[in-house]
Amino acid sequence: MKINLKLTNSPKAKPTDESKLGFGAVFSDHMLIRKWTAENGWEDAEIVPYADFVLSPAAAVFHYGAEIFEGLKAYRTAEGKVQLFRPIENVRRMNNSAERLCMPQMPEEEMLECIKKIVEVEKDWVPHSEGTSLYIRPFLIGTDPKLGVHTVHQCTFCVICSPSGSYYAEGLAPVKIMIEDEDVRAVRGGTGYAKCGGNYAASYRAGEKAAKKGYSQVLWLDGVERKYIEEVGAMNVMFKIDGVVVTPELLGSVLPGITRKSCIELLKAKGYKVEERRISVDELFEAAKSGRLEEAWGTGTAAVVSPIGELIFKDKEYKINNFEIGKTTQMLYDTLTSIQWGKAPDEHNWIVKID
């Protein structure tokens, strides 16, 4: 694979006030494009100026959800170096998503090289302020200009980059979560473990309902028995009960989060007992009522960890840890972010340096 460069002659002005970056609203100068056809396989990649796509109105992505994506970040260290956090895990998960949606997989080393190269070209877009990063969005869409339900025969792989502000502009604070008992996000045998747009669109209605009631996120239950915890919003979720960290096991309807995996590995390395198993809402609330539910938090690329301070289910509300950040939650956030921004040694070989 070659990566051809067609760089812009008119670079954009970079944001001067990094405190106002927000998330996903500003984009860097270039994007990486690589096309695939069933006849010829993967073409060479190219890095071109960031611009709109031209697609047929009949393209499969518009009609049948032929789309998958990933999300990872590039971080700038205090020395000014740029680095990635476990990008090979994103590559592997994207190929797993591609397999589920019957879309083409890309050799791991080639996809990783695509990601590294676009970050190398756009490294001046990695912000410098505390807590900021360059968000990287690889995605794959079906572009067949033909109606009819069928597997895709033409695809476009693309990577775009967006300088993003600190997720916790006002500090790491607990959030209120509503347990959803009507809508479901995914079921076993479906696409729950794949990172595809349909999973997120399916969450909008419950998310809107929760927001109107003053809650930040939805905690999803399983789609069959409607009683086992699965995910919180667009993140995995963990609970500390009687000193043991419990997280829903991966049974096909839960996204295999990279931050989730990293948290589990860190916790075990520090001597915590971790259980990946089914946990019912009844067990969770019994633990909350008896005071055995010590902490709860979500895990994901954007927030790293998001402490949960209150749960509501069928008008019953339970506060967790007096609506304060727990020690384990804080430890995970501090440890992961220190590795990501190069403030702590990378003892797990998770960091990939760009320069």
C-alpha positions in Angstrom: 0.0 0.0 0.0 1.1 3.5 -0.9 -0.2 6.7 0.8 0.0 9.5 -1.7 0.0 13.1 -0.5 -2.0 15.9 -2.1 -1.6 18.6 0.4 -3.5 21.9 0.5 -1.9 25.1 -0.6 -4.3 27.1 1.6 -4.1 25.8 5.2 -6.8 26.9 7.6 -6.1 29.1 10.6 -5.9 27.0 13.7 -8.0 27.8 16.7 -6.3 30.4 19.0 -8.5 29.8 22.0 -8.3 26.1 22.8 -10.7 26.6 25.7 -13.5 26.9 23.2 -12.7 23.9 21.0 -15.7 21.8 22.1 -16.0 18.4 20.4 -16.3 17.5 16.8 -17.0 21.0 15.4 -13.5 22.0 14.0 -11.7 19.9 11.5 -8.1 19.8 10.4 -6.8 20.6 6.9 -6.7 17.1 5.5 -8.4 13.7 5.4 -7.2 10.2 4.4 -9.2 8.4 1.7 -8.9 4.8 0.6 -11.4 3.1 -1.7 -12.3 -0.6 -2.1 -14.2 -2.5 -4.8 -15.2 -6.2 -4.8 -13.4 -6.6 -8.2 -10.1 -5.0 -7.3 -9.8 -4.9 -3.5 -8.2 -2.0 -1.7 -6.6 0.8 -3.7 -3.7 2.9 -2.5 -4.6 5.5 0.1 -4.3 9.3 -0.4 -4.3 12.2 1.9 -6.2 15.1 0.4 -7.6 18.5 1.6 -10.6 18.1 3.8 -13.7 18.5 1.6 -17.3 17.3 1.1 -18.0 13.9 -0.5 -19.8 13.5 -3.8 -22.0 10.4 -3.5 -24.9 9.0 -5.5 -28.3 9.5 -3.8 -28.7 5.7 -4.2 -25.5 5.0 -2.2 -25.9 2.1 0.2 -24.9 4.1 3.2 -28.0 6.3 2.9 -30.5 3.5 2.6 -29.3 0.5 4.5 -26.9 1.8 7.1 -23.8 0.4 5.4 -21.5 2.3 7.8 -19.0 1.6 10.6 -16.6 3.9 12.5 -14.1 4.2 15.2 -12.9 6.9 17.6 -9.5 7.5 19.1 -7.2 10.4 20.1 -3.8 11.8 19.6 -2.3 13.5 22.6 0.5 16.1 23.0 3.0 15.5 25.8 4.6 18.3 27.9 7.7 17.9 25.6 5.5 18.6 22.6 5.6 15.1 21.2 2.5 13.5 19.7 1.3 10.0 20.6 -1.6 7.6 20.3 -3.2 5.3 22.9 -3.7 1.6 21.9 -4.6 2.3 18.2 -4.2 -1.3 17.3 -7.3 -2.1 19.4 -9.3 0.4 17.4 -8.1 -1.2 14.2 -9.1 -4.7 15.4 -12.5 -3.5 16.6 -13.1 -1.8 13.3 -12.4 -5.0 11.4 -14.7 -6.9 13.7 -17.4 -4.3 13.0 -16.7 -4.7 9.2 -17.1 -8.5 9.5 -20.5 -8.1 11.2 -21.8 -5.7 8.5 -20.4 -7.8 5.7 -18.0 -5.0 4.7 -14.4 -5.3 3.7 -11.7 -5.7 6.3 -8.4 -4.0 5.9 -5.0 -5.6 6.9 -4.2 -4.4 10.4 -0.8 -3.0 9.6 -2.3 -1.0 6.7 -5.1 0.5 8.6 -2.7 1.4 11.5 -0.3 3.0 9.0 -3.2 5.1 7.5 -4.1 6.4 11.0 -0.5 7.1 11.9 0.2 8.9 8.6 -2.8 11.3 8.8 -1.8 12.2 12.4 1.8 12.8 11.3 0.6 15.1 8.5 -1.9 16.9 10.9 0.3 16.9 14.0 0.3 20.7 14.2 -3.5 20.4 14.8 -3.0 18.5 18.0 -3.8 21.1 20.7 -1.4 22.0 23.5 -3.7 22.9 26.4 -4.3 20.6 29.4 -6.9 17.9 28.7 -7.2 18.6 25.0 -6.5 16.2 22.2 -6.9 15.5 18.4 -9.9 13.3 18.0 -9.5 10.9 15.1 -12.5 9.4 13.3 -11.9 6.5 10.9 -15.0 5.4 9.1 -16.1 3.1 6.3 -19.2 3.6 4.2 -20.9 1.6 1.4 -21.1 3.7 -1.8 -22.8 1.3 -4.3 -25.1 3.5 -6.4 -27.8 0.9 -6.5 -31.0 0.3 -4.6 -31.8 -3.2 -3.3 -30.7 -4.9 -0.2 -27.4 -6.5 -0.9 -23.8 -6.7 0.4 -21.7 -3.7 -0.6 -19.5 -3.9 -3.6 -17.9 -0.4 -3.3 -16.7 1.2 -0.2 -14.8 4.3 0.9 -12.6 4.3 4.0 -11.9 7.8 5.4 -10.1 9.3 8.4 -10.9 12.8 9.6 -9.4 14.7 12.5 -10.9 17.2 14.9 -9.0 19.2 17.6 -11.1 18.8 20.7 -11.3 20.5 24.1 -11.2 19.0 27.5 -14.3 16.7 28.1 -14.6 18.0 31.6 -14.3 21.8 31.1 -15.6 22.3 34.6 -14.0 19.4 36.3 -14.7 15.7 36.7 -18.2 15.6 38.2 -20.7 12.8 38.9 -23.8 12.6 36.6 -27.4 11.4 37.0 -28.4 8.3 35.0 -31.9 7.0 34.1 -32.3 3.3 33.6 -34.4 2.7 30.5 -37.1 0.0 30.7 -38.9 0.5 27.3 -36.5 1.0 24.4 -33.5 -1.3 24.0 -30.2 -0.6 22.3 -29.2 -4.0 21.0 -29.8 -7.8 21.4 -27.5 -10.8 21.1 -27.1 -11.7 17.5 -27.6 -8.1 16.4 -25.0 -5.4 15.9 -24.5 -4.4 19.6 -20.9 -5.3 19.6 -20.2 -3.5 16.3 -19.5 0.2 16.2 -22.1 1.3 13.6 -24.3 4.3 13.3 -27.6 2.4 13.7 -26.8 1.5 17.3 -26.5 5.2 18.1 -29.6 6.3 16.2 -31.5 3.7 18.1 -30.6 5.4 21.4 -31.8 8.9 20.5 -35.4 8.5 21.7 -34.5 7.2 25.2 -31.7 9.8 25.5 -34.1 12.6 24.7 -36.6 11.3 27.3 -33.8 11.2 29.9 -32.6 14.7 29.1 -36.1 16.1 29.5 -36.2 14.6 33.0 -32.9 16.1 33.9 -30.7 13.0 33.5 -27.4 13.0 31.6 -27.5 9.5 30.1 -29.5 6.3 29.8 -28.4 3.0 31.4 -29.5 0.2 29.0 -31.0 -3.1 30.0 -30.7 -6.3 27.9 -33.2 -6.6 25.1 -34.6 -10.1 26.0 -35.3 -10.2 29.8 -35.1 -6.5 30.3 -33.4 -6.9 33.6 -29.6 -7.1 33.0 -27.4 -4.1 32.9 -25.6 -3.5 29.5 -24.2 -0.1 28.8 -24.6 3.5 29.9 -25.2 6.0 27.1 -22.4 5.4 24.6 -20.1 4.0 27.2 -19.4 0.8 29.1 -20.3 0.8 32.7 -18.6 -0.5 35.9 -19.8 -0.9 39.5 -17.8 -1.4 42.7 -19.8 -3.6 45.1 -18.4 -4.8 48.4 -14.9 -3.9 47.1 -15.3 -5.9 43.9 -15.5 -4.2 40.5 -18.3 -5.7 38.4 -18.9 -5.0 34.7 -21.3 -6.6 32.2 -19.7 -9.4 30.3 -19.3 -9.2 26.5 -22.1 -11.4 25.2 -22.5 -9.8 21.8 -24.9 -7.0 22.6 -22.3 -4.8 24.4 -19.5 -2.8 22.6 -16.1 -4.2 23.6 -14.7 -0.8 24.8 -11.0 -0.1 24.6 -11.2 2.1 27.7 -13.1 -0.7 29.4 -10.4 -3.2 28.5 -7.7 -0.8 29.8 -9.6 -0.2 33.1 -9.9 -4.0 33.7 -6.2 -4.5 33.0 -5.2 -1.6 35.3 -7.5 -2.7 38.1 -6.2 -6.3 38.0 -2.6 -5.0 38.0 -3.3 -3.0 41.1 -4.8 -6.0 42.9 -8.5 -5.3 42.5 -10.9 -8.2 42.1 -12.8 -7.7 38.8 -15.8 -9.7 37.7 -17.1 -9.7 34.1 -20.6 -11.1 34.5 -24.3 -10.4 34.1 -25.7 -8.1 36.8 -29.4 -7.5 37.1 -31.0 -4.2 37.9 -32.5 -5.8 41.0 -29.0 -6.8 42.3 -27.7 -3.4 41.6 -30.5 -1.6 43.5 -30.3 -4.1 46.4 -26.7 -3.2 46.6 -27.5 0.5 46.5 -30.2 0.2 49.2 -27.9 -1.7 51.5 -25.0 0.6 51.0 -22.8 -2.0 49.3 -22.8 -0.1 46.0 -19.7 1.9 46.6 -19.0 3.5 43.2 -20.2 3.5 39.6 -18.7 4.9 36.5 -18.9 4.8 32.7 -15.8 4.2 30.5 -15.2 5.5 27.0 -12.7 7.3 24.7 -14.3 10.7 25.0 -14.6 11.0 28.8 -12.1 8.2 29.8 -14.3 7.7 32.9 -17.5 9.4 33.9 -18.6 9.0 37.6 -22.2 8.2 38.3 -23.7 9.9 41.3 -27.4 8.9 41.0 -29.5 6.3 39.4 -33.3 6.4 38.8 -35.4 3.4 37.8 -39.2 3.5 37.7 -39.3 6.7 39.9 -36.9 5.2 42.5 -33.8 7.2 43.0 -30.5 6.1 44.6 -27.5 8.3 45.3 -24.1 6.7 45.0 -21.2 7.6 47.3 -23.0 10.8 48.4 -22.8 12.0 44.8 -19.1 12.3 45.1 -16.3 10.8 42.9 -15.0 7.5 44.4 -11.4 6.7 45.0 -11.3 3.9 42.4 -13.0 6.1 39.7 -10.5 8.9 40.4 -7.6 6.5 40.3 -8.6 5.1 36.9 -9.0 8.6 35.4 -5.7 9.8 36.8 -3.8 6.7 35.8 -5.2 6.5 32.2 -4.9 10.2 31.4 -1.3 10.3 32.8 -0.3 7.5 30.4 -2.2 9.1 27.5 -0.5 12.5 28.0 2.9 11.1 28.7 3.0 12.1 32.4 3.5 8.6 33.6 5.6 5.7 32.3 3.9 3.4 29.8 4.4 0.1 31.6 1.9 -1.7 29.4 3.3 -0.8 26.0 0.0 1.0 25.1 1.5 4.2 23.6 2.4 4.6 19.9 4.6 7.6 19.3 4.1 9.7 16.1 7.3 11.8 16.5 
